[in-house]
Amino acid sequence: MNPQWEAIGAGCPALLIFTGPDRYVSPAVYGYTPAAPTWNFTAVHATGWLSPLPPGEPTLAVIRATVTALEERLGAGWDMTASLPYFDRLLPGVGAFEMRVERLDAMFKLSQEQTPQVRSRVAADIAGSDCGHHRALARMMTRAATPNRD
């Protein structure tokens, strides 16, 4: 076992950080000076308590759920069925945990301090990237700038 896993053994306070799309924003996109560069980003911080899951089926369930989620989002549709016996052999070295969340803080820096025209230019510049991560950021910027129609 590693020291981090041993610390979770009795349950412990934790901060989990989930980062989303992010990208550097050059002042060249703004169309005015003076200006300063910035970094647009999305993140969620979850504060709470970690508790280890028991070995065996609860941990295996986490492995299966993780593989399923990642294969759907990022993989090539790999079927894990033939590898389940291998997963069983890996279980002694795998630690899974659950978190009781006490607080969530979402942070979004999406050029909201800029005028609508500048935000549109920044979003368009980011949307032109070859990186899907960056294009996702541009979509978030566009959605955040659109008034709620409900």
Rosetta silent file (secondary structure, phi, psi, omega in degrees, C-alpha in Angstrom):
SEQUENCE: MNPQWEAIGAGCPALLIFTGPDRYVSPAVYGYTPAAPTWNFTAVHATGWLSPLPPGEPTLAVIRATVTALEERLGAGWDMTASLPYFDRLLPGVGAFEMRVERLDAMFKLSQEQTPQVRSRVAADIAGSDCGHHRALARMMTRAATPNRD
SCORE:     score description
SCORE:     0.000 S_00000001
   1 L     0.000  153.427  177.286    0.000    0.000    0.000 S_00000001
   2 L   -98.503  161.093 -175.426    1.078    3.562   -0.516 S_00000001
   3 H   -61.556  -34.818  179.149    1.076    6.240    2.230 S_00000001
   4 H   -64.483  -43.263 -179.610   -1.769    8.212    0.628 S_00000001
   5 H   -65.335  -39.507  178.841   -4.005    5.154    0.576 S_00000001
   6 H   -63.027  -34.334  178.898   -3.133    4.342    4.195 S_00000001
   7 H   -66.190  -30.412  179.436   -4.157    7.888    5.210 S_00000001
   8 H   -74.949  -20.659 -173.761   -7.610    7.321    3.714 S_00000001
   9 L   -45.098  -40.540 -178.384   -7.992    4.115    5.762 S_00000001
  10 L   -98.292    5.194 -172.391   -9.779    5.798    8.651 S_00000001
  11 L    87.190  139.910 -178.529  -11.510    8.369    6.487 S_00000001
  12 E  -154.159  155.453  176.109   -9.966   11.759    5.954 S_00000001
  13 E   -68.709  149.528 -177.363  -10.806   15.294    4.841 S_00000001
  14 E  -152.167  155.714  170.402  -10.124   15.921    1.174 S_00000001
  15 E  -123.339  116.080  175.352  -10.281   18.433   -1.612 S_00000001
  16 E  -103.094  131.765 -178.233  -10.915   16.930   -5.049 S_00000001
  17 E  -114.335  122.391  178.478  -10.281   19.229   -8.005 S_00000001
  18 E  -110.710  115.500 -179.951  -11.987   18.576  -11.317 S_00000001
  19 E  -100.546  145.170  177.370  -10.628   20.670  -14.145 S_00000001
  20 E  -113.726 -157.282 -178.401  -12.425   21.294  -17.391 S_00000001
  21 E   -61.010  145.949  177.763  -11.434   23.033  -20.593 S_00000001
  22 E  -152.859  160.572  176.176   -8.904   25.842  -20.344 S_00000001
  23 E  -171.024  147.707  172.684   -6.696   27.967  -22.588 S_00000001
  24 E   -65.350  141.700  176.553   -4.393   30.957  -22.695 S_00000001
  25 E  -120.103  115.801  179.356   -5.979   34.109  -24.125 S_00000001
  26 L   -80.076  138.672  176.646   -3.643   36.477  -25.953 S_00000001
  27 H   -61.866  -16.870  178.211   -4.418   40.210  -25.753 S_00000001
  28 H   -59.278  -26.888 -178.608   -3.950   40.283  -29.539 S_00000001
  29 H   -75.735  -26.113 -174.411   -7.502   38.895  -29.803 S_00000001
  30 L   -63.308  -38.169 -177.776   -9.048   41.755  -27.809 S_00000001
  31 L    85.096   16.648  176.247   -8.540   44.381  -30.488 S_00000001
  32 L  -151.231  161.209  172.836   -7.488   47.115  -28.050 S_00000001
  33 L  -138.501  156.874   -3.227   -4.539   48.218  -25.923 S_00000001
  34 L   -70.757  155.759  179.728   -3.446   48.474  -23.259 S_00000001
  35 L  -153.375  166.620  178.603   -4.415   44.908  -22.395 S_00000001
  36 L  -133.880  147.164  176.751   -3.065   41.946  -20.464 S_00000001
  37 L   -68.463  162.627  176.959   -3.077   38.220  -21.215 S_00000001
  38 E  -149.452 -179.122  177.126   -5.238   35.880  -19.192 S_00000001
  39 E  -131.192  119.360  174.411   -6.183   32.234  -18.863 S_00000001
  40 E   -88.113  139.136 -175.758   -9.772   31.100  -19.324 S_00000001
  41 E  -155.427  165.473  172.684  -10.646   27.982  -17.333 S_00000001
  42 E  -134.906  138.773  179.675  -13.345   25.878  -15.740 S_00000001
  43 E  -159.086  152.856  173.304  -12.975   23.955  -12.499 S_00000001
  44 E  -130.240  131.233  175.508  -14.967   22.474   -9.641 S_00000001
  45 E  -108.591  125.115  177.328  -13.547   21.942   -6.159 S_00000001
  46 E  -110.430  122.822  179.048  -15.294   19.337   -3.989 S_00000001
  47 E  -110.218  135.768  179.423  -14.542   19.431   -0.266 S_00000001
  48 E   176.828 -149.468 -176.091  -15.560   16.576    1.995 S_00000001
  49 E  -123.715  129.999  175.986  -14.521   13.277    3.524 S_00000001
  50 E   -90.810  141.504  173.728  -12.991   10.268    1.791 S_00000001
  51 E  -135.605  134.778  179.560  -13.774    6.753    2.938 S_00000001
  52 E   -69.803  146.689  171.639  -12.230    3.621    1.474 S_00000001
  53 L   -89.281  148.917  178.593  -14.483    1.102   -0.212 S_00000001
  54 L   -64.618  150.659  176.456  -14.093   -2.504    0.810 S_00000001
  55 L   -65.289  167.632  179.222  -11.988   -4.701   -1.462 S_00000001
  56 L    93.204 -139.749 -171.970  -13.757   -7.106   -3.765 S_00000001
  57 H   -57.344  -42.362  178.562  -17.022   -6.331   -5.528 S_00000001
  58 H   -59.477  -41.161  178.403  -17.380   -2.672   -4.422 S_00000001
  59 H   -70.870  -40.345  177.418  -13.905   -1.873   -5.785 S_00000001
  60 H   -62.201  -35.735  177.434  -14.480   -3.952   -8.914 S_00000001
  61 H   -62.452  -38.366  177.320  -17.705   -2.008   -9.516 S_00000001
  62 H   -65.658  -42.826  178.959  -15.686    1.228   -9.504 S_00000001
  63 H   -60.548  -48.699 -179.746  -13.202   -0.237  -12.003 S_00000001
  64 H   -61.504  -43.666 -179.739  -16.002   -1.377  -14.333 S_00000001
  65 H   -64.639  -38.600  179.226  -17.816    1.969  -14.088 S_00000001
  66 H   -66.182  -46.527  178.573  -14.579    3.874  -14.761 S_00000001
  67 H   -60.717  -44.783 -179.546  -13.709    1.758  -17.800 S_00000001
  68 H   -60.035  -48.364 -178.265  -17.261    2.120  -19.158 S_00000001
  69 H   -63.514  -44.321 -177.366  -17.279    5.907  -18.738 S_00000001
  70 H   -72.153  -36.699  177.019  -13.817    6.405  -20.225 S_00000001
  71 H   -64.759  -39.269  178.622  -14.388    4.030  -23.145 S_00000001
  72 H   -64.603  -41.253 -176.195  -17.615    5.862  -24.012 S_00000001
  73 H   -84.252  -41.117 -168.379  -15.934    9.281  -23.892 S_00000001
  74 L  -124.831  -14.547 -171.845  -12.387    8.622  -25.005 S_00000001
  75 L   -91.225 -163.086 -177.543  -11.961    5.030  -26.085 S_00000001
  76 L  -116.419   23.169  178.993  -12.634    2.908  -29.126 S_00000001
  77 L    79.716   26.924 -178.400  -15.563    0.910  -27.753 S_00000001
  78 L   -61.356  135.109  176.836  -13.403   -1.750  -26.089 S_00000001
  79 L   -95.716  117.617 -174.866  -15.407   -4.578  -24.491 S_00000001
  80 L   -81.864   -4.797 -172.395  -13.920   -5.399  -21.084 S_00000001
  81 H   -50.025  -48.611 -177.515  -15.714   -8.754  -20.672 S_00000001
  82 H   -68.146  -17.689 -178.773  -12.686  -10.912  -21.544 S_00000001
  83 H   -96.592   -3.038 -178.677  -10.521   -8.886  -19.117 S_00000001
  84 H   -57.712  -39.930  175.029  -12.759   -9.206  -16.049 S_00000001
  85 H   -62.586  -34.492  176.439  -10.735  -12.166  -14.667 S_00000001
  86 H   -65.971  -41.620  176.765   -7.603  -10.027  -15.079 S_00000001
  87 H   -57.574  -41.202  178.386   -9.309   -7.197  -13.183 S_00000001
  88 H   -57.672  -39.043  179.840   -9.970   -9.672  -10.353 S_00000001
  89 H   -70.629  -27.908  179.160   -6.224  -10.367  -10.155 S_00000001
  90 H   -77.561  -21.750 -172.691   -5.484   -6.626  -10.018 S_00000001
  91 H   -49.858  -40.473 -179.112   -7.906   -5.992   -7.134 S_00000001
  92 H   -60.035  -23.539 -179.257   -5.392   -6.499   -4.277 S_00000001
  93 H  -100.991    5.502 -177.149   -3.384   -3.537   -5.585 S_00000001
  94 L  -110.221  134.410  174.598   -6.352   -1.258   -6.307 S_00000001
  95 L  -117.129  131.605  176.465   -7.917    1.091   -3.807 S_00000001
  96 L  -119.607  153.335 -179.331  -11.289    2.685   -4.386 S_00000001
  97 E  -143.074  165.216  170.957  -12.981    5.301   -2.266 S_00000001
  98 E  -123.466  159.132 -179.132  -16.137    7.303   -2.008 S_00000001
  99 E  -125.424  131.232  170.840  -16.473   10.903   -0.985 S_00000001
 100 E   -91.633  107.589 -175.330  -19.116   12.517    1.183 S_00000001
 101 E   -81.444  127.919  177.257  -19.236   15.980   -0.354 S_00000001
 102 E  -106.001  -22.807 -178.140  -19.813   18.833    2.052 S_00000001
 103 E  -154.469  139.999  173.523  -19.129   21.745   -0.281 S_00000001
 104 E  -123.590  132.563  175.356  -18.846   22.363   -4.029 S_00000001
 105 E  -125.361  117.845  177.248  -17.227   25.447   -5.510 S_00000001
 106 E  -100.448  135.243  179.187  -17.438   25.986   -9.257 S_00000001
 107 E  -127.564  126.820 -179.533  -15.059   28.435  -10.873 S_00000001
 108 E  -133.387  116.595  174.747  -15.405   29.638  -14.426 S_00000001
 109 E  -110.513  100.692 -172.325  -13.135   32.274  -15.949 S_00000001
 110 L  -126.552   39.373 -178.187  -14.648   32.770  -19.402 S_00000001
 111 L    60.717   26.786 -177.773  -13.659   36.353  -20.273 S_00000001
 112 L   -67.508  -13.955  177.687  -16.795   37.549  -18.504 S_00000001
 113 L   -79.895   -9.585 -179.024  -14.980   40.751  -17.519 S_00000001
 114 L   -89.899  164.301  175.937  -14.821   41.711  -21.202 S_00000001
 115 L   -68.157  160.738  177.875  -17.494   43.386  -23.305 S_00000001
 116 H   -55.786  -36.593 -179.312  -19.818   41.097  -25.282 S_00000001
 117 H   -66.572  -43.432  179.415  -17.961   41.968  -28.494 S_00000001
 118 H   -67.983  -42.100  177.649  -14.558   41.058  -27.049 S_00000001
 119 H   -58.136  -40.744  179.019  -15.948   37.851  -25.491 S_00000001
 120 H   -63.417  -41.835  178.515  -17.287   36.892  -28.938 S_00000001
 121 H   -64.004  -42.847  179.648  -13.860   37.487  -30.524 S_00000001
 122 H   -63.934  -45.819  179.633  -12.133   35.449  -27.832 S_00000001
 123 H   -61.513  -41.931  179.585  -14.656   32.598  -28.184 S_00000001
 124 H   -64.336  -40.533  178.630  -14.293   32.628  -31.979 S_00000001
 125 H   -62.546  -45.534 -179.247  -10.501   32.551  -31.687 S_00000001
 126 H   -67.808  -37.955 -179.712  -10.621   29.613  -29.271 S_00000001
 127 H   -62.726  -25.166  179.936  -13.265   27.809  -31.383 S_00000001
 128 L   -77.915   -0.514 -179.317  -10.827   27.856  -34.326 S_00000001
 129 L   -70.606  152.050  173.551   -8.403   25.601  -32.457 S_00000001
 130 L   -77.488  -12.288 -176.062   -7.678   22.065  -33.634 S_00000001
 131 L   -87.561  123.272  178.921   -7.976   20.927  -30.002 S_00000001
 132 H   -61.735  -33.198  177.066  -11.387   19.595  -28.974 S_00000001
 133 H   -59.714  -43.601  179.246  -10.682   20.661  -25.392 S_00000001
 134 H   -68.863  -42.256  179.206  -10.332   24.255  -26.579 S_00000001
 135 H   -62.548  -34.268  176.178  -13.446   24.073  -28.762 S_00000001
 136 H   -64.001  -38.830  176.481  -15.381   22.834  -25.709 S_00000001
 137 H   -62.327  -43.756  178.781  -14.199   25.936  -23.840 S_00000001
 138 H   -60.857  -40.682  177.599  -15.440   28.155  -26.694 S_00000001
 139 H   -63.264  -40.160  178.121  -18.865   26.450  -26.538 S_00000001
 140 H   -64.506  -40.008  178.200  -19.012   27.074  -22.795 S_00000001
 141 H   -62.274  -42.580 -179.070  -18.125   30.725  -23.338 S_00000001
 142 H   -65.796  -44.867  178.334  -20.875   31.075  -25.923 S_00000001
 143 H   -62.366  -41.199 -178.483  -23.472   29.371  -23.683 S_00000001
 144 H   -66.228  -27.728 -178.898  -22.470   31.533  -20.705 S_00000001
 145 H   -85.594  -12.471 -178.623  -22.914   34.690  -22.779 S_00000001
 146 L   -88.517  123.206 -179.604  -26.371   33.684  -24.010 S_00000001
 147 L   -60.425  147.415  178.351  -29.198   34.922  -21.739 S_00000001
 148 L   -65.624  127.095 -176.751  -31.386   32.198  -20.242 S_00000001
 149 L   -96.804    7.222 -178.054  -34.501   31.809  -22.392 S_00000001
 150 L   -72.808    0.000    0.000  -36.545   29.880  -19.764 S_00000001
